[in-house]
Amino acid sequence: GDILDDYLRTDGVWILTRTKQSYKTNNEKECAEKCEAETNFNCRAFLFTRKKLQCLTLAENAKMSVMFASTDAVLYEKRIYLLECRRGIGKDYRGTEAKTWRGIPCQKWAEKIPHKPNYTPQKHPNAGLEENYCRNPDGDENGPWCYTTDPATRFDYCNIPQCEDQVTQTGEVACMQCNGEDYHGEVSRTESGLQCQHWDAQEPHMHGFTLKHYPEKDLKMNYCRNPDGELRPWCFTTSPTKRWEYCKIPRCTTRPPVSDPSSQCLSGKGEDYRGRIAITESGNACQHWNTQFPHKHGWIPDRYPCKGLEENYCRNPDGEKRPWCYTINRSIRWEYCTIPPCDGREQEIADQFLLFAADVPVQVPLMEECYRGKGQSYRGTASITASGKICQAWNSMFPHRHEKTPDKFPDADLRDNYCRNPDGDNSPWCFTTDPSTLWEYCNLKRCDDHTQE
């Protein structure tokens, strides 16, 4: 697997740490290799800056240090140090629990008072015996433990929960087919061990994925789901510093369902269409799905095994209005395809709708729910950040003084306190009305322009 699979990535943040080492590398993978080979300290994370190509290996992660926004930086944290649950007997547990199940603080592994330890960092350098964190250096069947600070109790076990075992209340292992759109299991932790936020809650993260808006997506409790066609099930997390993360769901061993052989014509939006039309409505030939030329994209057949991304046939993998494809024309990225309807009624209904729509005045939406590209053209009225903070007005200097004013950026539409992207950042943002937080990205999703990150 990829070396970066063992790390949790967070864009646009920086953490303060005293123990670090600087390297010059060409990319994130080379920086990860430096972290793995670090001998000066135990490397828990690394920072990589894309413009300067600077690599900083770190002894601390975001759980142990102060984190703040930094546009060009990317933080990679080793997943094993973020898990606050144990797998099996917890021999590889590297979390930060430091008290016993009775609540007694643990003794530091390197100290000899009140108890002289048999297990020390010097004798067992690979057992993670840092500070006074609970560990299982001897493979105890009862799980992680520690020497205690109570002179009357030499050691005791810690209350470390088991990582999600992915077994439902009925006793069946819940697995996923395809990309997990139909997954209905009860996993409620992310792959790094974070607890999922309930779908009907708006704290710590505001979002629009509610049962009311997505009644058919089974958004129950805080179970991992895939309501938006991601690579696999995910959830918003209960950590204020991590908005969302994928969940670790086992793949089913049975073969995925085969498409209906009658899906050679257009029914509904054509998501089940598996015909062989490979030309767009304007006559452009389709680009093969497994190639990245002339247009780079994320709809790779291996990633989406049940979307029918064969050859260069028109498909609708993302719930568009109808099947489409990337074109071999350099100047036209993608276009819809003309697929014959399964019977005459679809066309008749469509014609009636177009006649009706011609008499209805166009309503300008009060708020765009998404942005395209980096959002420099976004002109909606969203004014809430990703963490739920209210935006500061662009023409105001309180609570934060700044240079991003309507006068200096006349083409950026810096009206009121609406989210905008005047400086070409990754997505729309704003200064916040929270004196302790200068700025944040806004609570907006990217429009579906057929690119998957």
RODO-2510 file (C-alpha; in nm, 4 decimals, decimal comma):
residues 453
     n   res          X          Y          Z
     1     g     0,0000     0,0000     0,0000
     2     d     0,0849     0,3684    -0,0162
     3     i     0,3049     0,4912     0,2708
     4     l     0,0614     0,7826     0,3183
     5     d    -0,2240     0,5412     0,3959
     6     d    -0,0872     0,5177     0,7515
     7     y    -0,1340     0,8932     0,7980
     8     l    -0,4356     1,1190     0,8489
     9     r    -0,4171     1,4230     0,6208
    10     t    -0,5454     1,7716     0,7143
    11     d    -0,5018     2,0572     0,4662
    12     g    -0,4321     2,4172     0,5597
    13     v    -0,3154     2,3756     0,9195
    14     w     0,0075     2,4136     1,1175
    15     i     0,0889     2,2902     1,4674
    16     l     0,3363     2,4323     1,7155
    17     t     0,5881     2,1796     1,8423
    18     r     0,9200     2,2133     2,0187
    19     t     1,0764     1,8923     1,8910
    20     k     1,1059     1,8871     1,5132
    21     q     1,3512     1,8279     1,2306
    22     s     1,3638     2,0079     0,8956
    23     y     1,4330     1,8367     0,5598
    24     k     1,4246     1,9336     0,1932
    25     t     1,1980     1,6922     0,0016
    26     n     1,0152     1,6914    -0,3314
    27     n     0,6804     1,5557    -0,2176
    28     e     0,4736     1,4214     0,0726
    29     k     0,5859     1,0603     0,0227
    30     e     0,9518     1,1539     0,0643
    31     c     0,8594     1,3473     0,3781
    32     a     0,6741     1,0420     0,5139
    33     e     0,9877     0,8351     0,4559
    34     k     1,1847     1,0889     0,6634
    35     c     0,9287     1,0534     0,9431
    36     e     0,9510     0,6729     0,9341
    37     a     1,3317     0,6865     0,9468
    38     e     1,3517     0,9602     1,2139
    39     t     1,6054     0,8696     1,4848
    40     n     1,6191     1,1962     1,6816
    41     f     1,2752     1,1396     1,8360
    42     n     0,9537     0,9404     1,7964
    43     c     0,7934     1,0924     1,4833
    44     r     0,4161     1,1201     1,5255
    45     a     0,3429     1,3571     1,2370
    46     f     0,4953     1,5726     0,9670
    47     l     0,4208     1,9054     0,7997
    48     f     0,4765     1,9621     0,4296
    49     t     0,4601     2,3003     0,2542
    50     r     0,3780     2,2782    -0,1140
    51     k     0,5301     2,6073    -0,2292
    52     k     0,8635     2,5761    -0,0440
    53     l     0,8732     2,1940    -0,0562
    54     q     0,9742     2,1994     0,3089
    55     c     0,9360     1,8914     0,5288
    56     l     0,9140     1,9085     0,9084
    57     t     0,9039     1,5845     1,1074
    58     l     0,7309     1,6320     1,4437
    59     a     0,7375     1,4613     1,7811
    60     e     0,3822     1,5800     1,8539
    61     n     0,0482     1,5652     1,6752
    62     a    -0,2602     1,7885     1,6854
    63     k    -0,3893     1,6110     1,9977
    64     m    -0,0811     1,7216     2,1896
    65     s    -0,0233     2,0703     2,0503
    66     v    -0,1815     2,3971     1,9376
    67     m    -0,3152     2,4007     1,5810
    68     f    -0,3839     2,7042     1,3626
    69     a    -0,4575     2,7856     0,9987
    70     s    -0,1762     2,8001     0,7438
    71     t    -0,2891     2,8034     0,3806
    72     d     0,0070     2,6335     0,2131
    73     a     0,0736     2,3650     0,4750
    74     v    -0,0488     2,0055     0,4900
    75     l    -0,0410     1,8109     0,8181
    76     y    -0,0002     1,4319     0,8130
    77     e    -0,0512     1,2517     1,1460
    78     k     0,0282     0,8840     1,2066
    79     r    -0,3054     0,7111     1,2545
    80     i    -0,1757     0,4766     1,5235
    81     y    -0,1152     0,7742     1,7557
    82     l    -0,4687     0,9061     1,7013
    83     l    -0,6515     0,5854     1,7943
    84     e    -0,8185     0,6120     2,1332
    85     c    -0,9445     0,2578     2,1133
    86     r    -0,7628    -0,0744     2,1128
    87     r    -0,7494    -0,3509     1,8576
    88     g    -0,7506    -0,6935     2,0186
    89     i    -0,5397    -0,6912     2,3363
    90     g    -0,4042    -0,3461     2,2504
    91     k    -0,0376    -0,4354     2,2096
    92     d    -0,0099    -0,1605     1,9449
    93     y    -0,2218     0,0931     2,1376
    94     r    -0,0474     0,4340     2,1275
    95     g    -0,3230     0,6601     2,2602
    96     t    -0,2929     0,9087     2,5471
    97     e    -0,5086     0,7515     2,8202
    98     a    -0,3071     0,7936     3,1430
    99     k    -0,5257     0,6652     3,4265
   100     t    -0,6536     0,3280     3,5384
   101     w    -1,0133     0,2101     3,5125
   102     r    -1,0583     0,3254     3,8740
   103     g    -0,9326     0,6746     3,7840
   104     i    -0,5885     0,6494     3,9497
   105     p    -0,3204     0,8455     3,7544
   106     c    -0,0483     0,6333     3,5970
   107     q     0,3172     0,6484     3,6972
   108     k     0,5622     0,7531     3,4264
   109     w     0,7359     0,4537     3,2710
   110     a     1,0796     0,6129     3,3144
   111     e     1,0321     0,6834     3,6881
   112     k     1,1016     0,4504     3,9824
   113     i     0,8692     0,6029     4,2434
   114     p     0,6427     0,4827     4,3937
   115     h     0,7074     0,1551     4,2060
   116     k     1,0275     0,0201     4,0531
   117     p     0,9190    -0,0941     3,7045
   118     n     1,0152    -0,4103     3,5210
   119     y     0,9177    -0,2509     3,1890
   120     t     1,1093     0,0671     3,1004
   121     p     1,1676     0,2668     2,7790
   122     q     1,5321     0,1535     2,7813
   123     k     1,4522    -0,2171     2,8058
   124     h     1,1598    -0,2023     2,5604
   125     p     1,2279     0,0808     2,3101
   126     n     0,9585    -0,0369     2,0638
   127     a     0,6746    -0,0690     2,3149
   128     g     0,5772     0,3006     2,3094
   129     l     0,6501     0,3517     2,6825
   130     e     0,6179     0,7306     2,6731
   131     e     0,5139     0,9607     2,9541
   132     n     0,2589     0,7761     3,1695
   133     y     0,0338     0,6519     2,8880
   134     c    -0,1396     0,3144     2,9198
   135     r     0,0426     0,0448     2,7232
   136     n     0,0636    -0,3321     2,6874
   137     p     0,4363    -0,4109     2,6556
   138     d     0,4022    -0,7717     2,7751
   139     g     0,1005    -0,8771     2,5673
   140     d    -0,1337    -0,9033     2,8673
   141     e    -0,4609    -1,0693     2,7652
   142     n    -0,6582    -0,8100     2,9643
   143     g    -0,5279    -0,5201     2,7565
   144     p    -0,3296    -0,1991     2,8223
   145     w    -0,2208    -0,1234     3,1790
   146     c     0,0197     0,0989     3,3741
   147     y     0,2047     0,1268     3,7028
   148     t    -0,0039     0,3523     3,9295
   149     t     0,0835     0,6523     4,1448
   150     d    -0,0864     0,4804     4,4394
   151     p     0,1851     0,3172     4,6584
   152     a    -0,0661     0,0477     4,7606
   153     t    -0,1438    -0,0545     4,3996
   154     r     0,1583    -0,1520     4,1886
   155     f    -0,0289    -0,1705     3,8556
   156     d    -0,3804    -0,1792     3,7166
   157     y    -0,5616    -0,2014     3,3834
   158     c    -0,6890     0,0958     3,1853
   159     n    -1,0394     0,1399     3,0458
   160     i    -0,9572     0,1474     2,6732
   161     p    -1,2632     0,0680     2,4561
   162     q    -1,2347    -0,1856     2,1773
   163     c    -1,2186    -0,0353     1,8295
   164     e    -1,5404    -0,0827     1,6371
   165     d    -1,5728    -0,4535     1,5682
   166     q    -1,8266    -0,3885     1,2937
   167     v    -2,0803    -0,6407     1,4187
   168     t    -2,4476    -0,5408     1,4163
   169     q    -2,6970    -0,6052     1,6945
   170     t    -2,8292    -0,9022     1,4970
   171     g    -2,4852    -1,0622     1,5231
   172     e    -2,4054    -1,0290     1,1518
   173     v    -2,0915    -0,8593     1,0249
   174     a    -2,1994    -0,5557     0,8249
   175     c    -2,0007    -0,5219     0,5040
   176     m    -2,0192    -0,2979     0,2006
   177     q    -2,0664    -0,3619    -0,1681
   178     c    -1,9325    -0,1255    -0,4327
   179     n    -1,8666     0,2137    -0,2658
   180     g    -2,0933     0,1482     0,0310
   181     e    -2,3917     0,3558    -0,0859
   182     d    -2,6171     0,0748     0,0404
   183     y    -2,4236     0,0120     0,3639
   184     h    -2,6666    -0,0024     0,6598
   185     g    -2,4348    -0,1297     0,9358
   186     e    -2,3746     0,0211     1,2786
   187     v    -2,0085     0,1256     1,2636
   188     s    -1,9888     0,4655     1,4328
   189     r    -1,6148     0,5348     1,4522
   190     t    -1,3856     0,6669     1,1795
   191     e    -1,0798     0,4782     1,0583
   192     s    -0,8592     0,6715     1,3017
   193     g    -1,0887     0,5895     1,5954
   194     l    -1,2818     0,9187     1,6250
   195     q    -1,6440     0,8956     1,7382
   196     c    -1,8987     0,9949     1,4727
   197     q    -2,1259     1,2970     1,5164
   198     h    -2,5007     1,2220     1,5048
   199     w    -2,6521     1,3092     1,1684
   200     d    -2,9325     1,5092     1,3343
   201     a    -2,6792     1,7190     1,5303
   202     q    -2,5144     2,0414     1,4103
   203     e    -2,2297     2,0423     1,6643
   204     p    -1,9392     2,0506     1,6467
   205     h    -1,9909     2,0616     1,2663
   206     m    -2,2770     2,2271     1,0801
   207     h    -2,3921     2,0395     0,7698
   208     g    -2,6847     1,9724     0,5379
   209     f    -2,6905     1,5917     0,5508
   210     t    -3,0100     1,5493     0,7493
   211     l    -3,2813     1,2836     0,7356
   212     k    -3,5236     1,5508     0,6120
   213     h    -3,3086     1,6339     0,3088
   214     y    -3,1914     1,2755     0,2431
   215     p    -3,4829     1,0530     0,3543
   216     e    -3,3669     0,7563     0,1448
   217     k    -3,0056     0,7519     0,2740
   218     d    -3,0741     0,5862     0,6132
   219     l    -2,8984     0,8604     0,8147
   220     k    -2,9685     0,6974     1,1520
   221     m    -2,7953     0,7681     1,4826
   222     n    -2,4261     0,8375     1,4142
   223     y    -2,3666     0,5384     1,1869
   224     c    -2,1240     0,5685     0,8963
   225     r    -2,3003     0,6251     0,5650
   226     n    -2,2267     0,7320     0,2064
   227     p    -2,5071     0,9713     0,1081
   228     d    -2,3074     1,1637    -0,1550
   229     g    -2,1240     0,9049    -0,3652
   230     e    -1,7873     0,9241    -0,1894
   231     l    -1,5295     0,6455    -0,2225
   232     r    -1,6694     0,4706     0,0862
   233     p    -1,8879     0,5380     0,3963
   234     w    -1,7886     0,8319     0,6165
   235     c    -1,9214     1,0546     0,8942
   236     f    -1,8719     1,3937     1,0542
   237     t    -1,6582     1,3487     1,3672
   238     t    -1,7067     1,4690     1,7245
   239     s    -1,3585     1,6261     1,7103
   240     p    -1,3787     2,0049     1,6505
   241     t    -1,0506     1,9918     1,4544
   242     k    -1,1542     1,7146     1,2102
   243     r    -1,4714     1,7851     1,0105
   244     w    -1,5183     1,4400     0,8537
   245     e    -1,3348     1,1173     0,7868
   246     y    -1,3852     0,7824     0,6139
   247     c    -1,4856     0,4768     0,8169
   248     k    -1,3186     0,1384     0,7985
   249     i    -1,5896    -0,0928     0,6649
   250     p    -1,5048    -0,4478     0,5528
   251     r    -1,5795    -0,5273     0,1891
   252     c    -1,8319    -0,8063     0,1290
   253     t    -1,6913    -1,1304    -0,0081
   254     t    -1,9951    -1,1902    -0,2296
   255     r    -1,9963    -1,0444    -0,5801
   256     p    -2,1687    -0,7055    -0,6272
   257     p    -2,5129    -0,7025    -0,7897
   258     v    -2,5170    -0,7156    -1,1700
   259     s    -2,6915    -0,4340    -1,3558
   260     d    -3,0291    -0,4990    -1,5103
   261     p    -2,9663    -0,6194    -1,8679
   262     s    -3,2612    -0,4084    -1,9805
   263     s    -3,0714    -0,0889    -1,8881
   264     q    -2,9773    -0,0204    -2,2501
   265     c    -3,2058     0,2817    -2,2597
   266     l    -3,2697     0,5907    -2,0480
   267     s    -3,4823     0,5458    -1,7364
   268     g    -3,4952     0,8256    -1,4800
   269     k    -3,1521     0,9919    -1,4648
   270     g    -2,9866     0,6979    -1,6332
   271     e    -2,7750     0,5935    -1,3346
   272     d    -2,8361     0,2291    -1,4300
   273     y    -2,7692     0,2835    -1,8011
   274     r    -2,5173     0,0250    -1,9270
   275     g    -2,5487     0,0719    -2,3031
   276     r    -2,2643     0,1302    -2,5480
   277     i    -2,3268     0,4834    -2,6737
   278     a    -1,9886     0,6632    -2,6623
   279     i    -2,0549     0,9983    -2,8264
   280     t    -2,1861     1,3214    -2,6746
   281     e    -2,4943     1,5164    -2,7817
   282     s    -2,2773     1,7566    -2,9875
   283     g    -2,0920     1,4725    -3,1622
   284     n    -1,7707     1,4580    -2,9583
   285     a    -1,6218     1,1121    -2,8989
   286     c    -1,5948     1,0084    -2,5337
   287     q    -1,2633     0,9710    -2,3505
   288     h    -1,1949     0,6273    -2,1985
   289     w    -1,2687     0,6211    -1,8250
   290     n    -0,9379     0,4481    -1,7422
   291     t    -0,7278     0,7202    -1,9099
   292     q    -0,6277     1,0658    -1,7871
   293     f    -0,5808     1,2258    -2,1286
   294     p    -0,6768     1,4793    -2,2479
   295     h    -0,8696     1,5392    -1,9215
   296     k    -0,7545     1,4365    -1,5733
   297     h    -1,0343     1,3127    -1,3480
   298     g    -1,1194     1,1053    -1,0438
   299     w    -1,3753     0,8646    -1,1897
   300     i    -1,1318     0,5730    -1,2079
   301     p    -1,3002     0,2351    -1,2771
   302     d    -1,1066     0,0521    -1,0030
   303     r    -1,2264     0,3022    -0,7414
   304     y    -1,5913     0,2770    -0,8469
   305     p    -1,6439    -0,0909    -0,9329
   306     c    -2,0236    -0,0722    -0,9626
   307     k    -2,0635     0,2407    -1,1762
   308     g    -2,0192     0,0574    -1,5076
   309     l    -1,7198     0,2709    -1,6115
   310     e    -1,6284     0,0458    -1,9047
   311     e    -1,4433     0,1538    -2,2179
   312     n    -1,5607     0,5068    -2,3076
   313     y    -1,9347     0,4471    -2,2770
   314     c    -2,1649     0,7256    -2,1524
   315     r    -2,2478     0,6795    -1,7853
   316     n    -2,3984     0,8675    -1,4899
   317     p    -2,1838     0,7766    -1,1867
   318     d    -2,2611     1,0908    -0,9859
   319     g    -2,6378     1,1451    -1,0114
   320     e    -2,6246     1,4069    -1,2893
   321     k    -2,9360     1,4900    -1,4960
   322     r    -2,8505     1,2146    -1,7444
   323     p    -2,5520     1,0090    -1,8671
   324     w    -2,2390     1,1985    -1,9734
   325     c    -1,8698     1,1467    -2,0467
   326     y    -1,5390     1,3319    -2,0713
   327     t    -1,4621     1,4140    -2,4335
   328     i    -1,1459     1,3676    -2,6406
   329     n    -1,1783     1,7371    -2,7346
   330     r    -0,9160     1,9308    -2,5327
   331     s    -1,1372     2,2397    -2,5149
   332     i    -1,4537     2,0568    -2,3945
   333     r    -1,4034     1,8724    -2,0662
   334     w    -1,7377     1,6867    -2,0557
   335     e    -2,0824     1,6800    -2,2133
   336     y    -2,4137     1,5007    -2,1785
   337     c    -2,4988     1,2132    -2,4110
   338     t    -2,8226     1,1558    -2,6010
   339     i    -2,9650     0,8234    -2,4789
   340     p    -3,2961     0,6909    -2,6203
   341     p    -3,5683     0,6694    -2,3546
   342     c    -3,6999     0,3306    -2,2485
   343     d    -4,0473     0,4270    -2,3777
   344     g    -4,2170     0,7306    -2,5238
   345     r    -4,3566     0,8563    -2,1963
   346     e    -4,0283     0,9951    -2,0611
   347     q    -3,9880     1,2161    -2,3674
   348     e    -4,3524     1,3235    -2,3520
   349     i    -4,3205     1,4210    -1,9838
   350     a    -3,9952     1,6051    -2,0557
   351     d    -4,1566     1,8049    -2,3380
   352     q    -4,4497     1,8987    -2,1107
   353     f    -4,2072     2,0104    -1,8411
   354     l    -4,0128     2,2315    -2,0862
   355     l    -4,3364     2,3986    -2,2007
   356     f    -4,4344     2,4594    -1,8372
   357     a    -4,0890     2,5891    -1,7470
   358     a    -4,1006     2,8459    -2,0283
   359     d    -4,3871     3,0253    -1,8497
   360     v    -4,2156     3,0292    -1,5092
   361     p    -3,9930     3,3323    -1,4346
   362     v    -3,6354     3,2451    -1,3424
   363     q    -3,5772     3,2879    -0,9697
   364     v    -3,2265     3,3853    -0,8617
   365     p    -3,1430     3,1625    -0,5626
   366     l    -3,0872     3,3481    -0,2392
   367     m    -2,8011     3,1179    -0,1526
   368     e    -2,5723     2,8958    -0,3551
   369     e    -2,5131     2,5747    -0,1665
   370     c    -2,1876     2,4944    -0,3439
   371     y    -1,8903     2,6471    -0,5257
   372     r    -1,7029     2,5593    -0,8437
   373     g    -1,3266     2,5207    -0,8745
   374     k    -1,1717     2,7160    -0,5889
   375     g    -1,4848     2,9254    -0,5412
   376     q    -1,3451     3,2541    -0,6758
   377     s    -1,6690     3,2947    -0,8723
   378     y    -1,8929     3,2059    -0,5754
   379     r    -2,1537     3,4795    -0,5208
   380     g    -2,3893     3,3131    -0,2747
   381     t    -2,4988     3,4432     0,0648
   382     a    -2,3446     3,1828     0,2957
   383     s    -2,1875     3,3533     0,5973
   384     i    -2,1098     3,0660     0,8357
   385     t    -1,7679     2,8984     0,8668
   386     a    -1,7032     2,5244     0,8707
   387     s    -1,6961     2,5231     1,2514
   388     g    -2,0169     2,7290     1,2770
   389     k    -1,8693     3,0750     1,3422
   390     i    -2,0352     3,3877     1,1982
   391     c    -1,8372     3,5773     0,9346
   392     q    -1,7046     3,9290     0,9940
   393     a    -1,8145     4,1915     0,7407
   394     w    -1,5467     4,2619     0,4778
   395     n    -1,5657     4,6392     0,5312
   396     s    -1,5307     4,5994     0,9099
   397     m    -1,2041     4,6040     1,1051
   398     f    -1,3518     4,4476     1,4183
   399     p    -1,2622     4,2128     1,5759
   400     h    -0,9862     4,1589     1,3136
   401     r    -0,7953     4,4229     1,1160
   402     h    -0,7200     4,3078     0,7615
   403     e    -0,6314     4,4078     0,4055
   404     k    -0,9100     4,2220     0,2212
   405     t    -1,1419     4,5187     0,1732
   406     p    -1,3967     4,5893    -0,1045
   407     d    -1,1842     4,8861    -0,2195
   408     k    -0,8690     4,6793    -0,2661
   409     f    -1,0520     4,3833    -0,4255
   410     p    -1,3252     4,5500    -0,6360
   411     d    -1,3857     4,2414    -0,8530
   412     a    -1,4243     3,9953    -0,5636
   413     d    -1,7790     4,1051    -0,4659
   414     l    -1,6874     4,1507    -0,0974
   415     r    -2,0413     4,2347     0,0109
   416     d    -2,1702     4,2241     0,3668
   417     n    -2,0183     3,9227     0,5457
   418     y    -2,0699     3,6691     0,2654
   419     c    -1,8131     3,3934     0,2099
   420     r    -1,5766     3,4771    -0,0745
   421     n    -1,2344     3,3821    -0,2138
   422     p    -1,0590     3,7079    -0,3097
   423     d    -0,7032     3,5703    -0,2891
   424     g    -0,7237     3,2372    -0,4730
   425     d    -0,7292     3,0164    -0,1634
   426     n    -0,8531     2,6546    -0,1758
   427     s    -1,2203     2,7485    -0,1215
   428     p    -1,4432     3,0386    -0,0065
   429     w    -1,3589     3,1736     0,3401
   430     c    -1,4097     3,4717     0,5674
   431     f    -1,2730     3,6450     0,8728
   432     t    -1,4720     3,5388     1,1796
   433     t    -1,6466     3,7352     1,4538
   434     d    -1,4635     3,5200     1,7084
   435     p    -1,1708     3,7312     1,8423
   436     s    -0,9607     3,4155     1,8928
   437     t    -1,0062     3,2870     1,5325
   438     l    -0,8807     3,5109     1,2520
   439     w    -1,0355     3,3223     0,9579
   440     e    -1,1822     2,9919     0,8510
   441     y    -1,3083     2,8204     0,5377
   442     c    -1,6846     2,8360     0,4960
   443     n    -1,9434     2,5623     0,5391
   444     l    -1,9807     2,4965     0,1671
   445     k    -1,9365     2,1924    -0,0538
   446     r    -1,7843     2,1867    -0,4000
   447     c    -2,0408     2,1687    -0,6826
   448     d    -2,0459     1,8400    -0,8672
   449     d    -1,8282     1,9198    -1,1690
   450     h    -1,7363     1,5542    -1,2210
   451     t    -1,4130     1,5736    -1,0236
   452     q    -1,3617     1,3642    -0,7118
   453     e    -1,1000     1,4552    -0,4557
***
